[in-house]
Amino acid sequence: MEPYRILVLNPGSTSTKIGIYENETLLFEKTIRHNTDEIEKFPSIIDQYAFRKEMILQALDEEQMNISRLSAVCGRGGLLRPIEGGTYAVNDQMLEDLRAGYSGQHASNLGGIIANEIAKGLNIPAFIVDPVVVDELQDLARISGTAKLERRSIFHALNQKAVARRYAKEIGKPYDALSLIVVHMGGGVTVGTHHNGRVIDVNNGLHGDGPFSPERAGTVPIGDLVEMCYSGQYYQHEIMKMIVGQGGLVSYLGTNDAVTVEKRIEAGDTEAKLIYDAMAYQVAKEIGAQSAVLSGKVDAILLTGGLAYGKAFVAEIADRISWIADVVTYPGEDELQALAEGAYRVLSGEEQPKNYPN
């Protein structure tokens, strides 16, 4: 059987990452940088799609990549309606929701739109895989403590699901037969309980609960936060910036760069060590909480994301939670690979594509 060639697209705020895979093997990868002045010419994010599509096709042409040989195009999933995890065929309802920004405007909304535009011209399928709005929470996990607020599922679904499937493949067991705690540790931190192939509980990594991270405040004293909101000293956007963007390491140490913090610790900076250890402490606490969701019956704890490169940071977490289950580390995140794997599972017949919305 001739191998499948898959073009994958991951649009970010000022860049678009692209790759071509043959089945699950990378053939070509490039990050297209977008000049800020060029981006700001467009009234909205969605208006950028034709510009970005042209940049992608130009980059492929320069590398002499023959797109007529493609079997599918797979884009990063955007802020859609809450859906279960999996690989979705791009359809009209999805395109409408991406353009409208159903759950918000973000560069990732362009993924499905551009994938569809390129695929349509080649008469091949377009997909998205595990967008951040994946929602598989069990009913118990939705209860917040006040009837006016429901806990929401917004997390690093693409990387968490990819790492969980990778671990399952390595040990020769189906993903949907395992009980795992997967921890994505990057600019934000999300800790998910994966049970029988579904993420039944996870902290809201956007601007909700959970551990603080390099840029996000995580769970904060709520009464004090309410007082700040009504103190008259801050605008709403200033409070939100404290929670997302200027929270966590940025708030305490003035940087979101974990490597810089580690160097400060090595140089004897006791404050940097205290804050860094506190971040590891909070991650470990969240893992402990998620282990209770599984009644302590955890097959493995998987640590991934950029912070997983920090050996001392990982060791600090592992020292506190290794009694629960074995700790396995997958440093970094490879979203292009995860997208290619999702598309390949459908093309090879391992999975059926899902219809949006569920």
Residue pairs with C-beta under 8 A, 6 or more apart in sequence:
3 22
3 23
4 22
4 23
4 71
4 72
4 343
4 344
4 347
4 348
5 20
5 21
5 22
5 27
5 69
5 70
5 71
6 20
6 21
6 22
6 23
6 70
6 71
6 72
6 73
6 74
6 340
6 343
6 344
6 347
7 18
7 19
7 20
7 60
7 67
7 70
7 72
7 73
7 74
7 115
7 118
8 18
8 19
8 20
8 21
8 73
8 74
8 75
8 336
8 339
8 340
8 343
9 16
9 17
9 18
9 56
9 73
9 74
9 75
9 76
9 111
9 114
9 115
9 339
10 16
10 17
10 18
10 75
10 76
10 108
10 111
10 335
10 336
10 339
11 17
11 52
11 75
11 76
11 107
11 108
11 110
11 111
11 114
12 107
12 108
13 39
13 107
14 33
14 34
14 36
14 39
15 31
15 32
15 33
15 34
16 31
16 32
16 34
16 52
16 55
16 56
17 29
17 30
17 31
17 32
17 335
17 336
18 29
18 30
18 31
18 32
18 56
18 59
18 60
18 336
19 26
19 27
19 28
19 29
19 30
19 336
19 337
19 340
20 26
20 27
20 28
20 29
20 60
20 65
20 70
21 27
21 336
21 337
21 340
21 344
23 344
23 348
24 337
24 340
24 341
24 344
26 336
26 337
26 340
28 63
28 65
29 336
30 59
30 63
32 52
32 55
32 56
32 59
34 52
34 55
38 51
39 48
42 48
42 51
44 105
45 101
45 105
45 106
45 107
45 109
45 110
46 98
46 99
46 101
46 105
46 109
46 110
46 113
48 107
48 110
49 110
49 113
49 114
49 117
52 110
52 114
53 114
53 117
53 118
56 114
56 118
57 67
57 118
60 67
67 118
67 122
68 122
70 119
70 122
70 124
71 124
71 347
72 119
72 124
72 125
72 126
72 127
72 343
72 346
72 347
73 115
73 116
73 118
73 119
73 122
73 124
73 125
73 126
73 127
74 87
74 115
74 126
74 127
74 128
74 129
74 339
74 340
74 342
74 343
75 90
75 110
75 111
75 112
75 113
75 114
75 115
75 116
75 126
75 127
75 128
75 339
76 108
76 111
76 112
76 128
76 131
76 158
76 335
76 339
77 88
77 108
77 111
77 112
77 128
77 129
77 130
77 131
77 132
77 133
77 158
78 98
78 106
78 108
78 109
78 110
78 111
78 112
78 128
78 131
79 101
79 102
79 103
79 104
79 105
79 106
79 108
79 109
79 131
79 132
79 133
80 94
80 97
80 98
80 102
80 103
80 131
80 133
80 356
80 357
81 97
81 102
81 103
81 133
81 356
81 357
82 103
82 133
82 134
82 135
82 153
83 131
83 133
83 134
83 135
83 354
83 356
83 357
83 358
84 134
84 135
84 136
84 198
84 354
84 358
85 130
85 134
85 136
85 157
85 161
85 197
85 198
85 199
86 129
86 130
86 342
86 351
86 354
87 127
87 128
87 129
87 130
87 342
87 343
87 345
87 346
87 351
87 353
87 354
88 94
88 127
88 128
88 129
88 353
88 354
88 355
88 356
89 125
89 126
89 127
89 353
89 354
89 355
89 356
90 112
90 115
90 116
90 119
90 125
90 126
90 127
90 128
90 356
91 355
91 356
93 356
93 357
94 112
94 128
94 356
95 112
95 113
95 116
98 109
98 110
98 112
98 113
99 109
99 113
101 109
103 133
108 131
108 132
111 128
112 126
112 128
115 126
115 127
115 128
116 126
118 126
119 125
119 126
120 126
125 346
125 353
127 342
127 343
127 346
127 353
129 158
129 338
129 339
129 341
129 342
129 343
130 157
130 158
130 161
130 162
130 338
130 342
131 157
131 158
132 154
132 155
132 156
132 157
132 158
132 206
133 153
133 154
133 157
134 153
134 155
134 157
134 161
134 199
135 152
135 153
136 153
136 198
136 199
136 200
137 151
137 153
137 199
137 200
137 201
137 202
138 200
138 201
140 201
141 151
141 200
141 201
141 202
141 293
142 150
142 151
143 150
143 151
144 150
144 151
151 204
151 208
151 209
152 204
152 208
153 199
153 202
153 204
154 204
154 205
154 206
154 208
155 184
155 190
155 192
155 199
155 202
155 203
155 204
155 205
156 184
156 186
156 188
156 190
156 205
156 305
156 333
157 199
158 335
158 338
158 339
159 184
159 304
159 305
159 333
159 334
159 335
159 338
160 182
160 184
160 190
160 192
160 194
160 199
160 304
161 194
161 199
161 338
162 334
162 337
162 338
162 341
162 342
163 182
163 302
163 304
163 330
164 175
164 178
164 180
164 182
164 194
164 302
165 175
165 341
166 330
167 178
167 180
167 300
167 302
167 328
167 330
168 174
168 175
168 177
168 178
174 197
175 194
175 197
176 196
176 197
176 198
177 196
178 194
178 196
178 299
178 300
179 193
179 194
179 195
179 196
179 294
179 297
179 298
179 299
180 193
180 194
180 195
180 298
180 299
180 300
180 301
180 302
181 191
181 192
181 193
181 194
181 287
181 290
181 291
181 294
181 298
181 300
181 301
181 302
181 324
181 325
182 191
182 192
182 194
182 301
182 302
182 304
183 189
183 190
183 191
183 192
183 283
183 286
183 287
183 301
183 302
183 303
183 304
183 305
183 317
184 190
184 191
184 192
184 205
184 304
184 305
184 333
185 213
185 283
185 303
185 304
185 305
185 306
185 307
185 308
186 213
186 214
186 305
186 306
186 307
186 333
187 213
187 214
187 215
187 216
187 256
187 306
188 205
188 206
188 213
188 215
188 216
189 203
189 205
189 210
189 211
189 212
189 213
189 216
189 218
189 283
189 286
189 305
189 307
190 202
190 203
190 205
190 210
191 202
191 203
191 210
191 211
191 283
191 286
191 287
191 289
191 290
192 199
192 201
192 202
192 290
193 199
193 200
193 201
193 202
193 290
193 293
193 294
194 200
195 293
195 294
200 293
201 290
201 293
203 209
203 210
203 211
203 218
203 286
204 210
205 216
206 244
207 216
207 240
207 243
207 244
209 218
209 219
210 218
210 219
210 282
210 286
211 218
211 219
211 279
211 282
211 283
211 285
211 286
212 218
212 219
212 247
212 248
212 249
212 278
212 279
212 282
213 247
213 248
213 249
213 279
213 307
214 248
214 249
214 250
214 256
214 257
214 258
214 307
215 244
215 245
215 246
215 247
215 248
215 249
215 250
215 256
216 243
216 244
216 245
216 247
216 248
217 242
217 243
217 244
217 247
217 248
217 251
218 247
218 248
218 282
220 243
225 239
228 234
228 239
229 236
229 239
234 242
242 251
248 256
248 279
249 255
249 256
249 258
249 261
249 275
249 276
249 279
250 256
252 271
252 275
253 261
253 264
253 271
253 272
253 275
255 261
258 276
258 306
258 307
258 310
258 313
259 310
261 272
261 275
261 276
262 276
262 310
262 312
262 313
264 272
265 272
265 273
265 276
265 312
276 313
277 316
279 313
280 313
280 316
280 317
280 320
281 316
281 320
283 317
284 316
284 317
284 320
284 321
287 301
287 317
287 321
287 324
288 320
288 321
288 324
291 298
291 321
291 324
291 325
296 324
298 324
298 325
299 325
300 325
300 326
300 327
300 328
301 321
301 324
301 325
301 326
301 327
301 328
302 327
302 328
302 329
302 330
303 314
303 317
303 327
303 328
303 329
303 330
304 329
304 330
304 331
304 332
304 333
305 331
305 332
305 333
306 331
306 332
306 333
307 313
308 314
308 329
308 330
308 331
308 332
309 331
309 332
314 327
314 329
317 327
318 327
321 327
344 350
345 351
346 352
346 353
